[in-house]
Amino acid sequence: MQHTLAGNGYLSGIALHSGNRINLTVGPAPPDHGIVFRRADLPGRPEVRAVLDNVSETRRATTIADGEAVVYTVEHLLAVFYVFGVDNALVEMTGPEPPIGDGSAAAFVALVKQAGLTAQQAPRRQLVVSSPLYYENGEAILVLAPADDYRIACTVKYNCTPMDCQYLSLSVERESFISQIASARTFCSYHEIESLIEANLICGGSLDNAVIMKDGVILSKEGLRHPDEFVRHKILDIIGDFALLGCRLQGRILAVKPGHEVNIEMARRLSNLCNH
């Protein structure tokens, strides 16, 4: 059955790309409502539903938009909603982007725990991968295959640090997510920073909420939380991006050097295949 939040949860903090302080509230929503973001800071408080059709940008983060309602960097919160089984929720924000916290999903895990969960009298929609699907874009490769559960196997290699290359495979479940994925922080290579700033991104970025790779050295306030923290964060992003399917997923994702663009394109191809 579908689930929603039992009550409200509150979070306040700096947004990664805009640099603004954002107040965020999550609360219950009726069956078949889905995950909806409301821009409380804009006239008319416009809303955008977290679905693939509303994805408008995938550079360094996943952005959804519907008219004036534009929300950046939705993937971390959506990943947490997915693993906790939150099908319906209203997310009200005082800006265009959820707080980044420490660059991981840990703050959103605490947020959902604060709100709690409750079952609803409506069945869930499930999407079962019935045959292999392949997508390649540059060095990035994604493969979907049939499976008895939802599992992600991911490999990354950046040639920037002694940590290359990294590989992890795990079943997408609440406990494994909390213990192995939620604390993995966002990261980038040092040479990417200038172009991101020129694009008016990462205005709120710092070593408080990101890990930087430079000339074989890891720049971080606390060091790495896991020896393979980068691949763990990539799995976090995959879960969040595929949550835009709006259903429970059964299948195996094999990913090589994934990013938001290929994640969303593969999710769209899967959705189109299942809707025809």
N, C-alpha and C positions, 0 to 999 in steps of 0.2 A: 504494500500500500504506500501511497505518497506520504511524505512527512513535511512538516513545517516547523518553525521555531515556536517554542512554548511561550516565550516572552520576548522582551527587547534586550539587545546588547549594545553597548556604547564603546566607541573608540575615538581617540583624538590624536593627531600627530601630523608630521610633515609629509607631504607628497614628494615622491622621488623626482619626477620630471618637472612639475610646476614650481616646487619649492614652497608652496603655500601650506598653511596649517589648515587641516580639514577635520571637521567633526563628522563622524559617521555613526548612523544608527541602523541596526538590523532588527526586523520584526516579523511577525507572522503574516501569512498571506493565504488566501483560500485555495482549494484544490484546482489544479490545472492553470494556476496563475503564472508559474515559473518563477525565475529570478528576475526581478525588475529593479532597476536603479532609478532613483528620483533625484534630480538636481534641485535641492531646496534653495539654492542660492540664486536661481534664475526666475524671472517673471513667469508666473503660471505653473511653476514647479514641474517642468516637463519630465517625462519618463522614457526610459529605453529598456527594452526587454533583452536579456542576455541570451541571444540566439545567433546562429551563424549568419543569418541574413542581415544582421545589424553590424557585423564586423566591418569597420571602415579603414583600419590601419593596423599594420603588423610590424612596424619598425621598432625594434627593441622592447616592445610590449604590445599587448592586444587591446585595441580601442574599439568600442561599440558606439554607435550613434543612431539617433532617430530624430531628425529635425534639429532643434536647438539642444536636445539632450545628448551630450557627448561625454563619455566616461573613458578615461585612459587606465591602462594597467589593471584590468579586471581579473587576470588569470590566477593570482594567488588566492584571492577570496573565493573565486569559483571552484578552485581545487579543493579548498576546505569544505565548502558546501557539498561538493560531490562525495567526498570520502565520509562525511557525517550523514549522508543521505538526505540532505535538505533539498527537496524538490521545489518548494514554493517559499519565497521570502521577498520582503520589500527592503531595499537598501537605500536609505536616505542620506545624502551627502551635501555638505556646504561648499563643494568645489568639484572640479572635474576629475579627481583621481583619489582613490582610497589612500590613507596613510601608508607609508612604506614600512613603518616600524624599523626593525633591524635588517630589513632586506630579505627576510624569510617569511614563512607563513605562520610563525608561532603566535603572533598577536591575533590572527584571525581564528586560530584554534581556540585561544582563550575566549574570544568574542562569542563563538558558537556555544562553547561550554557555559558561558555566562547566561546566554539566552535559553538554552535547553531545547529539547526536541519533543514533538508530539505527533502521533500518527493521525492520518486523515482517512475519510471514507471514500477513497478513490484509488483505482489501481495505477501502478506505475507503468510507464512505457519502457520497454526494453529493446535494445538494438543488438542483434546477434550477428557477428561477422560470419558469413556462411561460406565465403571463398576468398582466396588471397587477393590483396590489392597492393599495388606497388606505385610509388611516386619518387622521382629523383629530381633535384634541382641543384645544380652545381655539385658541391661536396656533400650536400644533405640528402639522405635517403630515408624514406619511411616505408615500412611494409606492415600491412595488416593481415592477420591470419586467424583462422578459426581456433577456438580454445574453449575449455570448460569453465574458465573464469576470466577475469580481467587482469592481464599481466603486461608490464612494460619492461623491455630490455633495451638499454640505451648505451651507446658508446660515444665519447667525445674525445677530440684531440685538437689542441690549439697551437702546439709547438711554441708555447710561451713560457712554460715552467717545467721543472723536473717532475711535476705531477702527471704529465701526459704519459700514456693515454689512460682514460678511466672508463670502466664498464660496470654496470649494475643491472640486475634483473630482480624484480620483485612483484608480488601480487598486490594489486591496488585495493587495500583494505584499510580500515580506520587505524588499527593499532600499528601496522607497519608504516603507515604514513606518518603518524605522530612520532614514532621512535626513530625513523630513518630518513624522512623527507622534509618534514615541516621546518626544521631548523636550518636547512641549507639556504644560504643567502645568494642574492643576485651578484653578478660579477661581470667584469669586462676587462679587456686588455688596455694598457695605458695609451696605446696609439689611437684607440677609438674615442678617447675622452674629448679631444679637440673638436672632432666632427659632431659629436653629440651636443656639445655646448653651442656650436655654430647653428645647430638645428633647434636651439632653444629647448633642449632636453637636459635631464639630470640636474636641474637647478637646485634640487634638494639633496643631491647626491653627496656622500661623504664616506669616510671610513667607518662611520657609525652604522651605515646601512648597505655597504657594498664591499666586495673583495676585488682588488685590482691586481692584474698580472703584468709585470714589467721586467724585461731582461732576465727572465728566469727566476725572479723573486716574487713572492706573494706579499702584497701590501694589505694589511688588515690590522685592526686595532687589537684583536684577540688571537690572531693566527687562524688556522683552519679548524672548523668544528669537526670535520671528517676528512680523512686523507683524500677522499673522492667527492668533496663537497660540490664540485662543479657539475658532475653528472647527476647528482641527487637533485640539484636545482633544476636541471633540464627536465628531469622526470616530473617535478612539481609543475613546471610550465606546460608539459604535455597533458597532464591531468586537467589543468585549468582550461586549456584551449579546447580539448575534446569535450569538456563539460558543456560547451556551447551547443552540442548536439541536442541537449535538453532531455536526455533519457539515460537510463542505465546501460552501460556498454559491456558486452561479453565478447572477448576476443583478445588477441595478442598483438601488441604494437612492438615492432622492432625498429629502432631509430638509430641512425648514424649521423652525428653532428646536426641535430635538429634545431629548428628555430621556429618562431611564431608563424612566419610565412608558410613554411611547409606543413606545420601542424594544422593550420586552418585550411589549407588547400586539401590536405588528405581528409580532414573531417568533412569538408564539403563534398568531396568525391564519394565518400561513404554514405553521406546523407542522400545524395542524388541517386545513388545506386539502390538504396533501400526504398526510395519513394517512387520508383518506376517499376 
